[in-house]
Amino acid sequence: MRRLMLILIALLVMLPSMASAADVVRDTPAVVSPGAEFNVTLTISGIQVGGVVETLPAGFTFVSTDYPWYNISGQKVAFAIVNSTRIVYTVKAPSGGSGAFTGLYEDLLDESNGSIASTTVTVKTSSSGSEAVESSVVPTISVPVPSIGAGERKSISLPSEARGDHVCFTSLDIAARDEVHPEVMKVEVYDVAPAGVEAPRYQKVLGYLRITTGLEDAVESVHIHFKVKTSSIQHPENVVLLRWDGAWTPLDTSYVGEENGYYVFEAKSPGLSLYAVAETAGSSVESSRTSTESVSSNATATTSGETAGAGAEKTPGFGALLAVLCITGIALSHRRR
């Protein structure tokens, strides 16, 4: 890396100086349609030679860019900055949900770096307002509930249809306070928030589960078992199940392990209701359960300096890659003169 820096310094004598403070601002649409392609614009100031590493939210797919110096690794896209002030790239939205674009920038001249404020994009099927709305094609699944004696606990398997783009709900363990008589409960799975319900203010919301039943008064507690695709999240330890009771409340959620391309989880709820699966922006689920507001703040305001540097460390090889891309860009720019 030091050798690359020396080469960069040697080439920089050919470039005009720039003294303004480094900054990168991202611009995206707030709401897009399912499967739509849209542009993400990065406006760069104060960086003569450096780079940007953008992290796309789960489910969103990089499509293309006219910018010449970039590289892709999973959900991360690295761009080299060589006297660049604007980068535009195209992304394809998933069929539903929402996600936050995050990023880091680095100035290779003064060896400084920082974070780009996160930008949340919501995918919805309605053009009215910014609140996510219920899909009109969500099927209702009928699940039989057996007789459960007072103080007993029984497991109820959910059919394979109880899944969305990112989450699969597999079973419920119901502990009865009073005797439960056989009946049928209704199960619905959504990729966007149901109508009339505000989406949780978390970095990534992966899916929703709604259970409608007349058993609420007889239920002592319920353990909900679910799986999340490994390609949909980066940190399974940060996944939390939320329960809607007029507001979103985080539940005690445990990461069980990994199987067949899924991360497996279990969460305990005081009753049957509407739930949401989310990935927080914190370092662990426990640290992110204080309130949805504090988690939202963490998702949109990453600390610069050491924290941003630590984030860059998690992208192996991108520092050297940016340097190589910058050297190539400088050489090509000089050749055209």
N, C-alpha and C positions, 0 to 999 in steps of 0.2 A: 504493500500500500504506500509506503514511504517513497519507493522508487516511482510509482505512478504520480505521486504528488510532485516530485522533482521534474518529471516530464511536463506535467501541467504548468508548472511555474515557468519553465522554459518557453512554452508555447504562448503563455499569457502576455508576453511583451508585444505581441501582435494585436492585442485587443485594447480598446479604449477603456479607461477606468470608470468605475461606478461606485459611488460613495453612500448611497441611500441605504436605510435599514432594510434587512431582508424580511420579506413577507410573501405568503401565498394565500390567495382567497379562492375558494371553490364556489361555483354557482351551478345549481341543479334545479329542475322543476320540483315543486313540493309534492305534486300528485301526478301520477301517470296511469295509463290504462294497462290492464293485464297483457303481458307479452309485447308491450310497445318498446320501440327503440327511442332513446333520447340522448341528448348531448350533455356531457359534464365539462365545464370550462374552468380551467385553472388560470388565474391572473397572477403573474409573478412580478415582484418588484425587489430591487436591491440585491439580486443574486446574479453575478456575472458568470460564474461557473459553479455548478452544483447539481443537485438532483432532487427528485420528488418520488416518494413511494406511496402510491395510493392503495388502500385496502377496500375492495368492493364488498358490500354486505352479502350474506348468504342468499343464494337464489338469483342474484343479479349477475349477468354474464357480460364480459368484455367482448365487443364486436369488432371495432376497428378504430384507427386514428390516422390522420394525414401527417402527424408529427413524426419526423424521421428517426429519432433516437429513443427507443423504448424496449422493454423486455417484460415478459409475463411469467409469473410463477404462482399457480393456483389463483387465489383471489387477489393477489398483489400485482400491481403494475408499476414498474420503475421507469421514470423518464429522466433523461439527462438534460440539464439546463446549460446551454451555451449561448449567452446573450439573448435568451428567450424571454418573452414577456407574456406569452399566451400559449396554452396547450388545450386542445379540444379532443376529447375521445368519446366514442359512442358506446352505450351500454344497453343491454336488453333486460327488461323487467320480468320478474316471474309472474305467475298467475294470480298472486295475491300477497297480502301481508305488507310489511314495511321493513326498512333497513337503513342503517346509518353508514354513510361513506366517511372514512377517516383517512388521515394521511400524515406523513412526516416529510419535512424538507431539510436539506443540508447544503450549506455554503462551503465549498471546498477551499476557498481562499482563506477565510478566517477560521475554518474548522468549527463553525457554529451550526446549530441545528434547532429545530423547533417543530411544533405540531400545527396541523391545519385544522381549524374548527370543524367538527363533524357536521354533516348535512344529512338530514333524514328525508327519504323519499317514500311516499305511501302509494301503494298500488290499490286501486279501487275500481268498482264497476259503475260508479255514479259520478256525475259531474257537479253535483250540488254540494257545496261546502267542502271543508277539508277533513271532515270526520269519515273514517272508513265505514262502509255500509255492508249490509248482509248480501251475500250472493243469492241469486234467485234459483240456483240449481243445487243447493245443499240438500241431500236426501235425509229423511228421518229414518233412523234405524230402530226397530222394535227389539228390545232385549228382555226376555223373561226373567223375573226375579223369583227365586224359590222361597219357600217358607224358612224363616230364620227365627229361632227361639230367642227370648230375652236373654241377653248376656252372651249370645253366641256370635260367631264370626264365620262368614262364608265368602268364598271367592266366586266371582261371576266373570266369565270370559266374554270379551267383546269381539264381535265378528271382524273379519279382515277389512270390511268397508269403513271401519272407524279410523280413518287415516286422512291426512291432507298431503300437501306437497312436501312437508318437512317432518311431520310428526305422525306417529302411529300409536293410538291408545289401545292397550292390549287387555287389561282386566281391572276389575274393582274388587277390593276386599271390604265387605260391609260388616261392621260390628253393630249389632242391634241393641238399643236401649230397652225397647219393648218388643213384643212379638211382632214379626213382620209376616203378613199373609201374602201368598203368591199374587203377583200382578205383573204388568208389563211397563217397563220404563222406556222413555223415548231418548235416544242419543243422537246428537247432531255434531258434526265436526266442520269447522270453518277454517279458511286460510286468512280471512279478514274479520274484523270485529263485527258481531251481529248488529243490526240496526238498533239505534238508541243507546248503544254502549260505547263509551270512549275507549280508544285503544290505550293499553298501558304505555306509560312514558319510559320505556326501556329501550336499550340500544337495538335489540332485535326481538321481534315478536314472531314466533314460528308457527303458531296455530292455536285454535280454540276448541274447547269441548263443552257442550251444553247438555246437561242431563235433566230431564223433566220427569218428575215422579211425585206420587202422593206419600212417599215414605219419610219425608223430612223429619217429622216429629218422632218417628220410631228409631231413627239412625243415631247412634252414638258417635261414630266416626267412620271414615272411609279412606282406604289406602288406594291410590290411583297409580297404576303401572303404565308407563309409556316409554316410547323409544323415539329418538331423534336421529335422522340421517347424519353420518359422520361428515358428509360433504357440506352440511348446512351450518355447522358451527365450528369454532376454533378451540373453545375452552369448555369442555363438558362440565367442569367443576363450577362454572358460572351459570348453569341453567337452573331456573327456578319456576315452579308452578304457582300461579296466582289464582286467587278465588275472588269472584265478583259478588259483593254484597252492598251495592250502592257505591262502592269504591273498590279498587284492586288491592288485595291483601296478599303479601307473599306467604307461602306455606312452607313447612319444613320439608325440604326436598333433598333426596339422597341420590348421588351418582353410584349406580350399582356396578357397571362394567360395560364392556363392548362385545357385540355379537353380530355377525353377518352384515357388516356395514352400518350398524346402528349403535348409538350410545343408549344405554338402558338406565331408566330412572324410576324412583318410587317417591311419592309424596303423600303426606297425611293431611286430610281435610276434616273439619268438624261436621261436615254435611255435604249433601249433593247440591250442585249449583252450576254456574257457568265458570269455566276455567280458561286460563291462557298460559301457554308455555313461552318463556322468554329467556334470552341470554343477556345477562347483565354486562356492564362495562367494567365492573370491579375486578379485583384479583381473586375473589372467591364469593360464593353465594352468601356466606355469613356476613361479610363486610358490606354487602349491597342490600341488606334487608331492612335498613333503618327506615327508609321511606322511598316511595317512587320518585319524589322530587330530587332527593340527593343522588339517586342513580342516574336520573336524567341529566343532572349537572355534570356528573362524571363523564357521561357519554359525549357531552358537547364541549367540554373544556379540559382537555388534556394538558398537564403541566409541561412547559418547555424545559430546556436545559437537560438535567440528568435524566428526568423521566422520558423525554423525547429520545434521548440517546439510547436509553434502555430499550425503547420500542424498536429503534433501528437495529439494535443488536439481535432482535428476534427474527430478522430477515437475513439469514446467512448469505454472504456473498454479494449482497446488493451494494455495499459500499465500494468494493472493488469494481463491480459492474458499472456503477455510475461513473467512476473515474475513467474506465476504458471507453464508455460511451462518450464522455466529454472530450477525451483526447481525439477520438474519431471525428466528432463534430467540429472541433477547433481546426483539425487538419483539413477537413473538407471545406470549411468556410474560408480558410486561407487559400486553398487551391483555386477557389472560384474567383478570387480577387485578381 
